[in-house]
């Protein structure tokens, strides 16, 4: 039974990977937000070592490469994402500075105090914000930076429907002041935090998702797993439109002490 369940789980993950690989972004964000976050980071040069964790197909990786002179290693668990990222690296002629590799953000293959910048948009939730901030700190040089986007509450109180949804999906969601306190406790000076605008969710994620969902369902017609996943994606978009004043993604930029 356990082997059968494992195979089903692997198949579902493959479906999800295929769905998101058809989109330029695997989560809310924008080139403008990436560049704005970069504006709070100093001392990146041609010798700087940059890592983009949970990079997906590399939408933000390409923006980083085009706006920094450093060497970038982009890491994701899913081979399909990395294949697409590396294809884009070749198309943009960035292969001398950028490479995508398969790996896990909680098992980094770097030396301690080796990295100048750790980047992660919409992905730190995979291991948890607090764990990620503490673990990644070990690999940053003194004065190195971390920059992540993280789901956060904008208010101290929120309606039960959206609270229950996020508490089930990501219990570590918290308010902006509490996230900042976690960063400080992990050994960072918080250089900046800012809320991603609604366009990062609607125009750059949910709207492209409508086309992706149609193609996906046409291909996997009758596949219950695929249908349930698309149903979840639609529900998430509906909840955001209904409750977007209560939560969203926040960019947090910290400097290692």
VENUR-V240697 format. One record per helix or strand of 2 or more residues. SS is the DSSP state (alpha for helix, beta for strand). FROM is the first residue (numbers start at 0). LEN is the number of residues. If there is no record, write none. Layout:
ss:SS from:FROM len:LEN
ss:SS from:FROM len:LEN
This chain:
ss:alpha from:1 len:20
ss:alpha from:30 len:8
ss:beta from:48 len:5
ss:alpha from:58 len:9
ss:beta from:70 len:6
ss:alpha from:78 len:13
ss:beta from:97 len:5
ss:beta from:114 len:6
ss:alpha from:123 len:3
ss:alpha from:128 len:9
ss:beta from:139 len:14
ss:alpha from:159 len:10
ss:beta from:173 len:2
ss:alpha from:175 len:10
ss:beta from:187 len:8
ss:alpha from:197 len:22
ss:alpha from:223 len:20
ss:beta from:246 len:10
